[in-house]
């Protein structure tokens, strides 16, 4: 993914045809490890393709995947009154956990990255 991100970053910066050296410069600028093998593989896969078309094709494929959201909604909705009563204790537990998190926040944002 880093190779793809660096390639797209170079394209976004106005470089219509980024090279391996361009990607290496991007990796070096942020102190990331440059993997020549992955870069060679990436360039061999996209050499004769337009990146915009590849992204569009990928979006179509992702759109065709089912997220499974409908089945979950049917199970939750089919429970009737029992499903609603089962959800109430879960909501109460969540509120108690949120209160605990707020009370332990004596250090402010310093513990955010621990």
MOPAC internal coordinates of N, CA, C and O (Angstrom, degrees):
PM7 1SCF
backbone

  N    0.0000 0     0.00 0     0.00 0    0    0    0
  C    1.4510 1     0.00 0     0.00 0    1    0    0
  C    1.5259 1   111.34 1     0.00 0    2    1    0
  O    1.2310 1   120.47 1   147.76 1    3    2    1
  N    1.3246 1   116.71 1   -32.24 1    3    2    1
  C    1.4575 1   118.42 1  -179.22 1    5    3    2
  C    1.5200 1   111.52 1   -64.18 1    6    5    3
  O    1.2310 1   120.89 1   143.63 1    7    6    5
  N    1.3219 1   115.90 1   -36.37 1    7    6    5
  C    1.4674 1   119.85 1  -179.94 1    9    7    6
  C    1.5282 1   109.39 1   -66.50 1   10    9    7
  O    1.2310 1   120.73 1   136.59 1   11   10    9
  N    1.3308 1   116.21 1   -43.41 1   11   10    9
  C    1.4644 1   120.56 1   178.90 1   13   11   10
  C    1.5228 1   109.86 1   -62.92 1   14   13   11
  O    1.2310 1   120.44 1   135.88 1   15   14   13
  N    1.3330 1   116.76 1   -44.12 1   15   14   13
  C    1.4621 1   120.94 1  -179.19 1   17   15   14
  C    1.5309 1   110.83 1   -62.67 1   18   17   15
  O    1.2310 1   120.30 1   137.12 1   19   18   17
  N    1.3259 1   117.03 1   -42.88 1   19   18   17
  C    1.4617 1   120.28 1   179.29 1   21   19   18
  C    1.5264 1   110.98 1   -65.10 1   22   21   19
  O    1.2310 1   120.59 1   140.26 1   23   22   21
  N    1.3320 1   116.48 1   -39.74 1   23   22   21
  C    1.4603 1   120.76 1   178.28 1   25   23   22
  C    1.5219 1   110.80 1   -62.11 1   26   25   23
  O    1.2310 1   120.81 1   132.60 1   27   26   25
  N    1.3396 1   116.06 1   -47.40 1   27   26   25
  C    1.4599 1   119.73 1  -179.78 1   29   27   26
  C    1.5293 1   111.62 1   -67.38 1   30   29   27
  O    1.2310 1   120.26 1   147.04 1   31   30   29
  N    1.3205 1   117.11 1   -32.96 1   31   30   29
  C    1.4605 1   120.65 1   176.45 1   33   31   30
  C    1.5294 1   110.35 1   -64.12 1   34   33   31
  O    1.2310 1   120.76 1   137.81 1   35   34   33
  N    1.3232 1   116.16 1   -42.19 1   35   34   33
  C    1.4618 1   120.22 1   177.90 1   37   35   34
  C    1.5256 1   110.57 1   -63.72 1   38   37   35
  O    1.2310 1   120.49 1   139.49 1   39   38   37
  N    1.3403 1   116.68 1   -40.51 1   39   38   37
  C    1.4702 1   120.47 1   177.72 1   41   39   38
  C    1.5243 1   110.46 1   -64.78 1   42   41   39
  O    1.2310 1   120.55 1   138.59 1   43   42   41
  N    1.3141 1   116.56 1   -41.41 1   43   42   41
  C    1.4547 1   121.28 1   179.60 1   45   43   42
  C    1.5243 1   111.38 1   -63.79 1   46   45   43
  O    1.2310 1   120.59 1   148.02 1   47   46   45
  N    1.3121 1   116.49 1   -31.98 1   47   46   45
  C    1.4625 1   121.12 1   179.57 1   49   47   46
  C    1.5283 1   112.10 1   -76.46 1   50   49   47
  O    1.2310 1   120.12 1   176.24 1   51   50   49
  N    1.3292 1   117.37 1    -3.76 1   51   50   49
  C    1.4603 1   119.74 1   176.59 1   53   51   50
  C    1.5082 1   114.74 1   108.00 1   54   53   51
  O    1.2310 1   119.84 1   179.00 1   55   54   53
  N    1.3271 1   117.91 1    -1.00 1   55   54   53
  C    1.4639 1   121.16 1   178.62 1   57   55   54
  C    1.5304 1   107.94 1   -84.28 1   58   57   55
  O    1.2310 1   120.16 1   -74.37 1   59   58   57
  N    1.3311 1   117.30 1   105.63 1   59   58   57
  C    1.4589 1   121.26 1  -175.44 1   61   59   58
  C    1.5230 1   112.99 1   -69.38 1   62   61   59
  O    1.2310 1   119.83 1   151.34 1   63   62   61
  N    1.3108 1   117.94 1   -28.66 1   63   62   61
  C    1.4644 1   122.42 1  -178.97 1   65   63   62
  C    1.5276 1   110.58 1  -132.55 1   66   65   63
  O    1.2310 1   119.91 1  -104.41 1   67   66   65
  N    1.3257 1   117.78 1    75.59 1   67   66   65
  C    1.4647 1   119.93 1   179.98 1   69   67   66
  C    1.5284 1   111.39 1   -62.76 1   70   69   67
  O    1.2310 1   121.19 1   -36.75 1   71   70   69
  N    1.3209 1   115.34 1   143.25 1   71   70   69
  C    1.4558 1   121.59 1   178.24 1   73   71   70
  C    1.5173 1   109.46 1  -106.34 1   74   73   71
  O    1.2310 1   121.13 1    -5.90 1   75   74   73
  N    1.3218 1   115.45 1   174.10 1   75   74   73
  C    1.4682 1   120.79 1   177.47 1   77   75   74
  C    1.5255 1   110.25 1   -61.97 1   78   77   75
  O    1.2310 1   120.86 1   143.84 1   79   78   77
  N    1.3293 1   115.95 1   -36.16 1   79   78   77
  C    1.4644 1   119.67 1   178.44 1   81   79   78
  C    1.5275 1   111.27 1   -66.17 1   82   81   79
  O    1.2310 1   120.56 1   143.56 1   83   82   81
  N    1.3278 1   116.54 1   -36.44 1   83   82   81
  C    1.4639 1   119.88 1   176.79 1   85   83   82
  C    1.5271 1   110.49 1   -62.35 1   86   85   83
  O    1.2310 1   120.92 1   136.50 1   87   86   85
  N    1.3229 1   115.84 1   -43.50 1   87   86   85
  C    1.4660 1   119.46 1   178.61 1   89   87   86
  C    1.5246 1   111.02 1   -65.77 1   90   89   87
  O    1.2310 1   120.38 1   140.32 1   91   90   89
  N    1.3275 1   116.88 1   -39.68 1   91   90   89
  C    1.4628 1   120.15 1   178.40 1   93   91   90
  C    1.5265 1   110.27 1   -61.55 1   94   93   91
  O    1.2310 1   120.22 1   140.46 1   95   94   93
  N    1.3192 1   117.19 1   -39.54 1   95   94   93
  C    1.4684 1   120.84 1   177.70 1   97   95   94
  C    1.5285 1   111.26 1   -63.33 1   98   97   95
  O    1.2310 1   120.50 1   141.02 1   99   98   97
  N    1.3318 1   116.64 1   -38.98 1   99   98   97
  C    1.4690 1   120.07 1   178.40 1  101   99   98
  C    1.5191 1   109.96 1   -65.33 1  102  101   99
  O    1.2310 1   120.36 1   134.40 1  103  102  101
  N    1.3423 1   116.92 1   -45.60 1  103  102  101
  C    1.4610 1   120.67 1   178.53 1  105  103  102
  C    1.5285 1   111.02 1   -60.32 1  106  105  103
  O    1.2310 1   120.82 1   135.76 1  107  106  105
  N    1.3349 1   116.03 1   -44.24 1  107  106  105
  C    1.4659 1   120.38 1  -179.70 1  109  107  106
  C    1.5273 1   111.79 1   -63.97 1  110  109  107
  O    1.2310 1   120.40 1   145.30 1  111  110  109
  N    1.3219 1   116.85 1   -34.70 1  111  110  109
  C    1.4634 1   120.31 1  -176.81 1  113  111  110
  C    1.5263 1   112.39 1   -67.35 1  114  113  111
  O    1.2310 1   120.49 1   155.34 1  115  114  113
  N    1.3306 1   116.67 1   -24.66 1  115  114  113
  C    1.4667 1   119.32 1   179.48 1  117  115  114
  C    1.5248 1   112.23 1  -109.11 1  118  117  115
  O    1.2310 1   120.42 1  -175.90 1  119  118  117
  N    1.3241 1   116.81 1     4.10 1  119  118  117
  C    1.4586 1   120.73 1   177.43 1  121  119  118
  C    1.5159 1   113.93 1    75.36 1  122  121  119
  O    1.2310 1   120.27 1  -155.89 1  123  122  121
  N    1.3308 1   117.08 1    24.11 1  123  122  121
  C    1.4630 1   121.14 1   179.96 1  125  123  122
  C    1.5293 1   109.77 1   -92.09 1  126  125  123
  O    1.2310 1   121.34 1   -25.79 1  127  126  125
  N    1.3299 1   115.05 1   154.21 1  127  126  125
  C    1.4561 1   120.62 1   179.57 1  129  127  126
  C    1.5270 1   109.76 1   -77.59 1  130  129  127
  O    1.2310 1   120.47 1   -50.81 1  131  130  129
  N    1.3061 1   116.71 1   129.19 1  131  130  129
  C    1.4589 1   122.60 1  -179.53 1  133  131  130
  C    1.5175 1   108.69 1   -92.27 1  134  133  131
  O    1.2310 1   120.04 1   -57.54 1  135  134  133
  N    1.3395 1   117.52 1   122.46 1  135  134  133
  C    1.4555 1   122.96 1  -179.95 1  137  135  134
  C    1.5291 1   108.69 1  -104.23 1  138  137  135
  O    1.2310 1   121.02 1   -74.62 1  139  138  137
  N    1.3138 1   115.66 1   105.38 1  139  138  137
  C    1.4649 1   121.60 1  -176.25 1  141  139  138
  C    1.5252 1   111.21 1   -63.19 1  142  141  139
  O    1.2310 1   119.90 1   141.82 1  143  142  141
  N    1.3349 1   117.80 1   -38.18 1  143  142  141
  C    1.4610 1   121.40 1  -178.10 1  145  143  142
  C    1.5228 1   111.73 1   -63.30 1  146  145  143
  O    1.2310 1   120.65 1   132.59 1  147  146  145
  N    1.3262 1   116.37 1   -47.41 1  147  146  145
  C    1.4688 1   120.54 1   179.35 1  149  147  146
  C    1.5224 1   111.47 1   -65.63 1  150  149  147
  O    1.2310 1   121.03 1   143.82 1  151  150  149
  N    1.3248 1   115.63 1   -36.18 1  151  150  149
  C    1.4598 1   119.98 1   179.05 1  153  151  150
  C    1.5259 1   110.73 1   -67.12 1  154  153  151
  O    1.2310 1   120.60 1   137.36 1  155  154  153
  N    1.3336 1   116.46 1   -42.64 1  155  154  153
  C    1.4603 1   120.20 1   177.70 1  157  155  154
  C    1.5271 1   110.70 1   -62.35 1  158  157  155
  O    1.2310 1   120.14 1   137.30 1  159  158  157
  N    1.3221 1   117.34 1   -42.70 1  159  158  157
  C    1.4585 1   121.31 1   178.62 1  161  159  158
  C    1.5237 1   110.81 1   -61.89 1  162  161  159
  O    1.2310 1   120.54 1   135.07 1  163  162  161
  N    1.3300 1   116.57 1   -44.93 1  163  162  161
  C    1.4600 1   120.57 1   179.62 1  165  163  162
  C    1.5217 1   111.34 1   -59.58 1  166  165  163
  O    1.2310 1   120.60 1   131.76 1  167  166  165
  N    1.3265 1   116.46 1   -48.24 1  167  166  165
  C    1.4634 1   119.45 1  -178.46 1  169  167  166
  C    1.5248 1   111.66 1   -66.05 1  170  169  167
  O    1.2310 1   119.77 1   148.00 1  171  170  169
  N    1.3298 1   118.04 1   -32.00 1  171  170  169
  C    1.4675 1   119.48 1   177.59 1  173  171  170
  C    1.5272 1   111.04 1   -69.67 1  174  173  171
  O    1.2310 1   119.97 1   150.92 1  175  174  173
  N    1.3243 1   117.65 1   -29.08 1  175  174  173
  C    1.4654 1   120.83 1  -179.73 1  177  175  174
  C    1.5263 1   113.16 1   -80.68 1  178  177  175
  O    1.2310 1   119.64 1   151.59 1  179  178  177
  N    1.3217 1   118.29 1   -28.41 1  179  178  177
  C    1.4710 1   120.59 1  -175.83 1  181  179  178
  C    1.5256 1   113.63 1  -108.46 1  182  181  179
  O    1.2310 1   119.61 1  -174.77 1  183  182  181
  N    1.3306 1   118.35 1     5.23 1  183  182  181
  C    1.4715 1   120.25 1  -171.49 1  185  183  182
  C    1.5212 1   114.29 1   -60.47 1  186  185  183
  O    1.2310 1   119.29 1   144.76 1  187  186  185
  N    1.3197 1   118.96 1   -35.24 1  187  186  185
  C    1.4621 1   120.44 1  -177.21 1  189  187  186
  C    1.5216 1   112.88 1  -109.98 1  190  189  187
  O    1.2310 1   120.41 1  -158.86 1  191  190  189
  N    1.3279 1   116.82 1    21.14 1  191  190  189
  C    1.4601 1   120.81 1  -176.45 1  193  191  190
  C    1.5186 1   111.15 1  -124.09 1  194  193  191
  O    1.2310 1   121.46 1   -28.40 1  195  194  193
  N    1.3140 1   114.81 1   151.60 1  195  194  193
  C    1.4624 1   121.03 1   173.10 1  197  195  194
  C    1.5268 1   107.70 1   -85.18 1  198  197  195
  O    1.2310 1   119.96 1   -52.24 1  199  198  197
  N    1.3131 1   117.69 1   127.76 1  199  198  197
  C    1.4652 1   122.19 1  -176.21 1  201  199  198
  C    1.5225 1   111.40 1   -61.37 1  202  201  199
  O    1.2310 1   120.23 1   143.06 1  203  202  201
  N    1.3089 1   117.16 1   -36.94 1  203  202  201
  C    1.4646 1   120.31 1   179.16 1  205  203  202
  C    1.5260 1   110.71 1   -62.34 1  206  205  203
  O    1.2310 1   120.46 1   139.41 1  207  206  205
  N    1.3258 1   116.73 1   -40.59 1  207  206  205
  C    1.4588 1   120.66 1   177.80 1  209  207  206
  C    1.5272 1   111.32 1   -67.67 1  210  209  207
  O    1.2310 1   119.92 1   142.33 1  211  210  209
  N    1.3278 1   117.76 1   -37.67 1  211  210  209
  C    1.4603 1   121.21 1   177.69 1  213  211  210
  C    1.5304 1   111.24 1   -63.40 1  214  213  211
  O    1.2310 1   120.71 1   138.59 1  215  214  213
  N    1.3148 1   116.24 1   -41.41 1  215  214  213
  C    1.4632 1   120.60 1   178.87 1  217  215  214
  C    1.5242 1   109.94 1   -65.40 1  218  217  215
  O    1.2310 1   120.24 1   137.43 1  219  218  217
  N    1.3188 1   117.14 1   -42.57 1  219  218  217
  C    1.4675 1   120.68 1   179.24 1  221  219  218
  C    1.5281 1   110.65 1   -62.86 1  222  221  219
  O    1.2310 1   120.05 1   137.68 1  223  222  221
  N    1.3220 1   117.51 1   -42.32 1  223  222  221
  C    1.4595 1   120.94 1   178.75 1  225  223  222
  C    1.5217 1   110.61 1   -64.56 1  226  225  223
  O    1.2310 1   120.37 1   141.49 1  227  226  225
  N    1.3206 1   116.91 1   -38.51 1  227  226  225
  C    1.4585 1   120.64 1   177.89 1  229  227  226
  C    1.5143 1   112.21 1   -65.32 1  230  229  227
  O    1.2310 1   120.54 1   141.16 1  231  230  229
  N    1.3222 1   116.58 1   -38.84 1  231  230  229
  C    1.4709 1   120.23 1   177.42 1  233  231  230
  C    1.5209 1   111.17 1   -63.79 1  234  233  231
  O    1.2310 1   120.40 1   140.06 1  235  234  233
  N    1.3253 1   116.85 1   -39.94 1  235  234  233
  C    1.4619 1   120.16 1   178.00 1  237  235  234
  C    1.5223 1   110.68 1   -62.34 1  238  237  235
  O    1.2310 1   120.41 1   137.07 1  239  238  237
  N    1.3197 1   116.83 1   -42.93 1  239  238  237
  C    1.4663 1   120.67 1   179.43 1  241  239  238
  C    1.5208 1   110.97 1   -64.57 1  242  241  239
  O    1.2310 1   120.27 1   139.00 1  243  242  241
  N    1.3287 1   117.09 1   -41.00 1  243  242  241
  C    1.4601 1   120.58 1   179.79 1  245  243  242
  C    1.5247 1   110.69 1   -67.67 1  246  245  243
  O    1.2310 1   120.14 1   145.51 1  247  246  245
  N    1.3262 1   117.33 1   -34.49 1  247  246  245
  C    1.4525 1   121.54 1   179.03 1  249  247  246
  C    1.5148 1   112.44 1   -68.01 1  250  249  247
  O    1.2310 1   120.74 1   152.99 1  251  250  249
  N    1.3286 1   116.20 1   -27.01 1  251  250  249
  C    1.4593 1   120.77 1  -179.43 1  253  251  250
  C    1.5265 1   111.74 1   -77.92 1  254  253  251
  O    1.2310 1   119.89 1   162.17 1  255  254  253
  N    1.3159 1   117.81 1   -17.83 1  255  254  253
  C    1.4618 1   120.46 1   179.76 1  257  255  254
  C    1.5151 1   110.32 1   -73.51 1  258  257  255
  O    1.2310 1   120.72 1   -38.11 1  259  258  257
  N    1.2982 1   116.23 1   141.89 1  259  258  257
  C    1.4598 1   121.41 1   178.13 1  261  259  258
  C    1.5180 1   108.80 1   -89.37 1  262  261  259
  O    1.2310 1   120.52 1   -45.63 1  263  262  261
  N    1.3112 1   116.60 1   134.37 1  263  262  261
  C    1.4622 1   119.99 1   179.26 1  265  263  262
  C    1.5079 1   111.99 1   -87.10 1  266  265  263
  O    1.2310 1   119.28 1   166.59 1  267  266  265
  N    1.3107 1   118.99 1   -13.41 1  267  266  265
  C    1.4544 1   121.89 1   179.79 1  269  267  266
  C    1.5080 1   113.51 1    80.07 1  270  269  267
  O    1.2310 1   119.36 1  -172.49 1  271  270  269
  N    1.3081 1   118.82 1     7.51 1  271  270  269
  C    1.4586 1   121.91 1  -177.40 1  273  271  270
  C    1.5076 1   113.79 1   -65.35 1  274  273  271
  O    1.2310 1   119.38 1   146.65 1  275  274  273
  N    1.3166 1   118.79 1   -33.35 1  275  274  273
  C    1.4516 1   121.80 1  -178.48 1  277  275  274
  C    1.5113 1   112.73 1   -66.29 1  278  277  275
  O    1.2310 1   120.03 1   140.30 1  279  278  277
  N    1.3119 1   117.55 1   -39.70 1  279  278  277
  C    1.4592 1   121.40 1  -179.23 1  281  279  278
  C    1.5173 1   110.58 1   -66.88 1  282  281  279
  O    1.2310 1   120.09 1   141.57 1  283  282  281
  N    1.2863 1   117.44 1   -38.43 1  283  282  281
  C    1.4579 1   120.95 1   178.92 1  285  283  282
  C    1.5210 1   110.21 1   -65.96 1  286  285  283
  O    1.2310 1   119.96 1   139.23 1  287  286  285
  N    1.3155 1   117.69 1   -40.77 1  287  286  285
  C    1.4574 1   120.99 1  -179.66 1  289  287  286
  C    1.5178 1   110.96 1   -66.40 1  290  289  287
  O    1.2310 1   119.96 1   143.39 1  291  290  289
  N    1.3158 1   117.68 1   -36.61 1  291  290  289
  C    1.4597 1   120.51 1   179.21 1  293  291  290
  C    1.5227 1   110.89 1   -66.84 1  294  293  291
  O    1.2310 1   119.69 1   139.61 1  295  294  293
  N    1.3209 1   118.20 1   -40.39 1  295  294  293
  C    1.4578 1   121.38 1   179.63 1  297  295  294
  C    1.5175 1   109.70 1   -66.53 1  298  297  295
  O    1.2310 1   120.11 1   136.39 1  299  298  297
  N    1.3100 1   117.39 1   -43.61 1  299  298  297
  C    1.4630 1   120.47 1  -179.48 1  301  299  298
  C    1.5193 1   110.90 1   -67.59 1  302  301  299
  O    1.2310 1   119.72 1   141.68 1  303  302  301
  N    1.3142 1   118.14 1   -38.32 1  303  302  301
  C    1.4546 1   121.71 1  -178.30 1  305  303  302
  C    1.5103 1   112.55 1   -77.00 1  306  305  303
  O    1.2310 1   119.39 1   153.94 1  307  306  305
  N    1.3208 1   118.77 1   -26.06 1  307  306  305
  C    1.4525 1   122.03 1  -176.67 1  309  307  306
  C    1.5123 1   113.76 1   -78.29 1  310  309  307
  O    1.2310 1   119.58 1   170.78 1  311  310  309
  N    1.3073 1   118.41 1    -9.22 1  311  310  309
  C    1.4589 1   121.22 1  -176.50 1  313  311  310
  C    1.5047 1   113.47 1   -77.08 1  314  313  311
  O    1.2310 1   119.11 1   165.67 1  315  314  313
  N    1.2874 1   119.30 1   -14.33 1  315  314  313
  C    1.4588 1   122.31 1  -179.55 1  317  315  314
  C    1.5084 1   111.75 1    66.40 1  318  317  315
  O    1.2310 1   120.37 1    42.76 1  319  318  317
  N    1.3155 1   116.90 1  -137.24 1  319  318  317
  C    1.4612 1   122.83 1  -176.74 1  321  319  318
  C    1.5102 1   112.98 1   -68.29 1  322  321  319
  O    1.2310 1   119.98 1   149.75 1  323  322  321
  N    1.3293 1   117.64 1   -30.25 1  323  322  321
  C    1.4575 1   120.64 1  -179.01 1  325  323  322
  C    1.5235 1   111.11 1   -65.24 1  326  325  323
  O    1.2310 1   120.36 1   141.53 1  327  326  325
  N    1.3059 1   116.93 1   -38.47 1  327  326  325
  C    1.4617 1   120.22 1  -179.86 1  329  327  326
  C    1.5224 1   110.69 1   -64.26 1  330  329  327
  O    1.2310 1   120.14 1   140.70 1  331  330  329
  N    1.3210 1   117.35 1   -39.30 1  331  330  329
  C    1.4569 1   120.48 1   179.92 1  333  331  330
  C    1.5224 1   110.41 1   -67.12 1  334  333  331
  O    1.2310 1   119.61 1   138.17 1  335  334  333
  N    1.3239 1   118.35 1   -41.83 1  335  334  333
  C    1.4610 1   120.04 1  -178.81 1  337  335  334
  C    1.5147 1   111.34 1   -70.42 1  338  337  335
  O    1.2310 1   119.83 1   149.77 1  339  338  337
  N    1.3374 1   117.93 1   -30.23 1  339  338  337
  C    1.4606 1   120.69 1   178.17 1  341  339  338
  C    1.5213 1   110.60 1   -71.77 1  342  341  339
  O    1.2310 1   119.86 1   151.81 1  343  342  341
  N    1.3214 1   117.87 1   -28.19 1  343  342  341
  C    1.4563 1   121.05 1  -179.04 1  345  343  342
  C    1.5242 1   111.69 1   -76.45 1  346  345  343
  O    1.2310 1   119.50 1   153.62 1  347  346  345
  N    1.3075 1   118.55 1   -26.38 1  347  346  345
  C    1.4644 1   121.19 1  -177.63 1  349  347  346
  C    1.5233 1   112.55 1   -63.18 1  350  349  347
  O    1.2310 1   118.05 1   132.72 1  351  350  349
  N    1.3435 1   121.33 1   -47.28 1  351  350  349
  C    1.4694 1   119.34 1   178.18 1  353  351  350
  C    1.5260 1   112.30 1   -62.62 1  354  353  351
  O    1.2310 1   120.29 1   145.82 1  355  354  353
  N    1.3263 1   117.04 1   -34.18 1  355  354  353
  C    1.4568 1   119.77 1   178.48 1  357  355  354
  C    1.5181 1   110.50 1   -63.90 1  358  357  355
  O    1.2310 1   120.20 1   140.45 1  359  358  357
  N    1.3114 1   117.22 1   -39.55 1  359  358  357
  C    1.4598 1   120.99 1   178.64 1  361  359  358
  C    1.5250 1   110.32 1   -66.37 1  362  361  359
  O    1.2310 1   120.08 1   140.61 1  363  362  361
  N    1.3247 1   117.44 1   -39.39 1  363  362  361
  C    1.4615 1   120.42 1   178.66 1  365  363  362
  C    1.5237 1   110.80 1   -64.95 1  366  365  363
  O    1.2310 1   120.11 1   138.88 1  367  366  365
  N    1.3198 1   117.40 1   -41.12 1  367  366  365
  C    1.4601 1   121.49 1   178.62 1  369  367  366
  C    1.5203 1   110.26 1   -62.20 1  370  369  367
  O    1.2310 1   120.48 1   139.48 1  371  370  369
  N    1.3136 1   116.70 1   -40.52 1  371  370  369
  C    1.4615 1   120.94 1  -179.96 1  373  371  370
  C    1.5245 1   110.47 1   -63.41 1  374  373  371
  O    1.2310 1   120.26 1   138.74 1  375  374  373
  N    1.3335 1   117.11 1   -41.26 1  375  374  373
  C    1.4622 1   120.16 1   179.19 1  377  375  374
  C    1.5116 1   110.95 1   -63.19 1  378  377  375
  O    1.2310 1   119.81 1   139.35 1  379  378  377
  N    1.3316 1   117.97 1   -40.65 1  379  378  377
  C    1.4666 1   121.76 1   179.82 1  381  379  378
  C    1.5199 1   109.71 1   -64.38 1  382  381  379
  O    1.2310 1   119.84 1   138.62 1  383  382  381
  N    1.3391 1   117.91 1   -41.38 1  383  382  381
  C    1.4491 1   121.16 1   179.20 1  385  383  382
  C    1.5221 1   111.01 1   -64.75 1  386  385  383
  O    1.2310 1   120.00 1   140.43 1  387  386  385
  N    1.3276 1   117.61 1   -39.57 1  387  386  385
  C    1.4555 1   120.42 1   178.89 1  389  387  386
  C    1.5156 1   110.88 1   -64.02 1  390  389  387
  O    1.2310 1   120.17 1   140.87 1  391  390  389
  N    1.3300 1   117.28 1   -39.13 1  391  390  389
  C    1.4558 1   120.32 1   179.13 1  393  391  390
  C    1.5221 1   110.47 1   -65.19 1  394  393  391
  O    1.2310 1   119.89 1   141.19 1  395  394  393
  N    1.3239 1   117.82 1   -38.81 1  395  394  393
  C    1.4575 1   121.09 1   178.35 1  397  395  394
  C    1.5256 1   110.64 1   -64.17 1  398  397  395
  O    1.2310 1   120.35 1   137.62 1  399  398  397
  N    1.3276 1   116.94 1   -42.38 1  399  398  397
  C    1.4559 1   120.49 1   179.70 1  401  399  398
  C    1.5164 1   110.95 1   -61.89 1  402  401  399
  O    1.2310 1   119.95 1   140.35 1  403  402  401
  N    1.3036 1   117.69 1   -39.65 1  403  402  401
  C    1.4560 1   120.60 1  -179.73 1  405  403  402
  C    1.5166 1   110.92 1   -67.86 1  406  405  403
  O    1.2310 1   119.69 1   142.65 1  407  406  405
  N    1.3219 1   118.21 1   -37.35 1  407  406  405
  C    1.4547 1   120.44 1  -177.97 1  409  407  406
  C    1.5224 1   111.82 1   -73.40 1  410  409  407
  O    1.2310 1   119.60 1   152.98 1  411  410  409
  N    1.3342 1   118.38 1   -27.02 1  411  410  409
  C    1.4547 1   121.81 1   178.91 1  413  411  410
  C    1.5241 1   112.41 1   -83.47 1  414  413  411
  O    1.2310 1   120.16 1  -176.22 1  415  414  413
  N    1.2997 1   117.30 1     3.78 1  415  414  413
  C    1.4480 1   122.38 1  -172.76 1  417  415  414
  C    1.5263 1   112.33 1   -87.54 1  418  417  415
  O    1.2310 1   119.35 1  -146.27 1  419  418  417
  N    1.3000 1   118.84 1    33.73 1  419  418  417
  C    1.4524 1   122.01 1  -177.99 1  421  419  418
  C    1.5146 1   113.39 1   -65.87 1  422  421  419
  O    1.2310 1   120.11 1   157.57 1  423  422  421
  N    1.3343 1   117.39 1   -22.43 1  423  422  421
  C    1.4498 1   120.25 1  -177.81 1  425  423  422
  C    1.5189 1   112.52 1   -89.16 1  426  425  423
  O    1.2310 1   119.66 1   178.23 1  427  426  425
  N    1.2896 1   118.26 1    -1.77 1  427  426  425
  C    1.4652 1   120.77 1  -178.51 1  429  427  426
  C    1.5042 1   110.93 1    71.89 1  430  429  427
  O    1.2310 1   120.07 1    40.27 1  431  430  429
  N    1.2906 1   117.46 1  -139.73 1  431  430  429
  C    1.4733 1   122.05 1  -176.43 1  433  431  430
  C    1.5232 1   112.29 1   -84.27 1  434  433  431
  O    1.2310 1   119.26 1   176.35 1  435  434  433
  N    1.3006 1   119.02 1    -3.65 1  435  434  433
  C    1.4571 1   120.94 1  -175.67 1  437  435  434
  C    1.5275 1   112.24 1   -63.94 1  438  437  435
  O    1.2310 1   119.04 1   149.85 1  439  438  437
  N    1.3094 1   119.44 1   -30.15 1  439  438  437
  C    1.4567 1   120.66 1  -178.64 1  441  439  438
  C    1.5279 1   111.97 1   -88.19 1  442  441  439
  O    1.2310 1   119.57 1  -177.36 1  443  442  441
  N    1.3034 1   118.43 1     2.64 1  443  442  441
  C    1.4571 1   122.45 1  -178.03 1  445  443  442
  C    1.5215 1   112.04 1   -61.14 1  446  445  443
  O    1.2310 1   119.83 1   144.07 1  447  446  445
  N    1.3157 1   117.94 1   -35.93 1  447  446  445
  C    1.4635 1   121.74 1  -174.99 1  449  447  446
  C    1.5140 1   112.92 1  -104.40 1  450  449  447
  O    1.2310 1   119.07 1  -165.65 1  451  450  449
  N    1.3221 1   119.38 1    14.35 1  451  450  449
  C    1.4657 1   121.31 1   179.17 1  453  451  450
  C    1.5046 1   112.02 1   -77.12 1  454  453  451
  O    1.2310 1   120.10 1   180.00 1  455  454  453

